[in-house]
């Protein structure tokens, strides 16, 4: 075998490595990790926004902000979550205790269910309602976004109304 033949075979082998067919599994794994990393990044940014809001509020009010939990108080959200887990559960004496207990779960579940219609990728679709995203119409897409924004903005008052019913005394 000549050196030119060996180099040709080597170049063909290297080129076969870079074809789309040989990298399909790697692309599949990468695209599976993209939604997960996006959610982790979103949660991290949300925690940092809360931390920054606390620091700015502390500066405006001329008081010490959260600085004792980790470096510069970055772990304050973790401390707050731990504190909430170990808080005493106080139930109203004259209200419906079962409804009072499941009220927050109803609010959280309704918020989490609103994410079920978002297509995270072409293969990761939890619910297909054939509206908004899938209709290939920009007006229905904008209408769907407007409806989603309205439902999110109305969830807090609706949750407060449901919780006020659970605090109603039983006669």
N, C-alpha and C positions, 0 to 999 in steps of 0.2 A: 504494500500500500504506500502510496505517495503521501507526502505531507499535505498536499493540496486536498486530497480525498479525506484525510483525517480532519482537516480544518473545516471542510464542507459539512461533514457529518456532525462535528461539534457545533457549528453554527446552526444547523437544522435542529439539533437537540435543544439548544438554548432558545431558539425561536419558538419551538413547540411549548416551552415552559411559559411563554408570555401570551399564548393565545387565550382567548376568552373561555374556551372549553375547559382548559386545565385549571382555571382560576374561578370557576363557577361556585365551588364550595366555599372558597375564601370570601368571595363577594357575598354569598348568602349569609355567612356568619357575620360579616361586617354590617350588612343591612339589618340583621336581626339585633345587633347591639346598638344601632343608631337610635331607635326609639327609647331604649332603656337609658342610654347615656343622656339623651335629651331630657327625660324626666328627672334624672339625678341632677343635671345642670340646672333645670328649672327650680327644683326644690332648694338647691344650694343658693341660687340667686335670691329666692324668696326669703331664706333665713338671713342672708346678708343684708337684704333691704330692711328687715325688721331690726336687725342689729344697728344699722346706720340710722334708722328712725329714732331708736332709743338714744343713741349718742347725740344726735342733733337736738332732740327734746331736752336731754340733760344739759346741753350747752346753752339752750335758750332759757331754761329755768335756773341756770347757774347752780347746778348740783352735780354730784358725781354720778356718772352713768354706769352701766354694767361693765365693770373692769376686773372683777374678782374671779370670774369663771373662765379660766383659760387665758391665753395671751390676748390682751386688749378686749376681753369679754366676748370673744367669738363663740364660746361654748355656752353662752347664756340661754340660747334656745333649747339646748339639751337639758340644762338644769331646770328650765321652766316646764318642759315636758315631763321630766321625772317628778317634779313637784305636783303636777296635775294628776299623775298616776297614783300617788300616795295620799292624795287629799281625802278627807272624810266625806262620805256621801251623805248629804243632809236631804231628807225627804220631807215634804210637807205633811203635817199631821192630819189635816182635814181634806186634803186633795186626793186625787186618784193616783196612788203611788205607782201603779203599773204603767199608766200612760205617761206619768212624769219621768219614769226611768227610760222608756223607749223613745221619748220625744227627740233627744239629741241623735239617736241612731237613725231615726226617720230622716232628719235633716242631712246627715252625712251620707246616707245611702242614696238619697235623691240627687245629691251633688255628684257622687261617684257614677251614678247611672247616666248622667248627662254626658260623660266621657265615652259611653259605649257607642255613640254614633260617629265618632271621629275615626276616620280611616288612618291608622298609623303607618301602613304600607300597603302595597298591592295584595299581600297575603294576610296581613294582620287587620282584619275588619271584624269587630265584635257584633255590630248590628247594621244591617243594610235596610234603610227605610225608603230607598228610592226617591229621596228628595234632596234638594240642595247640592251636595257634592256630586252625586251620580247623574244628574239630569243634564249636565254640560250646558247649562244656561246661566249666564252671569247674574241675571236678575233673581232667579230662584236662589242662587248661592248667596247673594247679598241679603235677600229676605230671610234666609235661614240663619245667617250670622246676626241679623237684627233681632230675630226671635230668640236666639240663644242669649244674646246680651240682655234682652228684656227679662227672660226667665231667670237669669243669674241675678239681675238687680232686684227682682221681686222675691227671691228666695229668703232673704233675711227678714223682711216684714211678715212673710207667710209663716216662717218658722216661729217668729215671736207670737203670732196669732195662735198657732197650734199649741205652743207651750202655755199660753194664757188659758186655754181651755183645760189643760191638764192641771192647772192650779185652782180650778173652780172647786169650792168645797162641796162635799156630798152631804145632803140633808137626810 
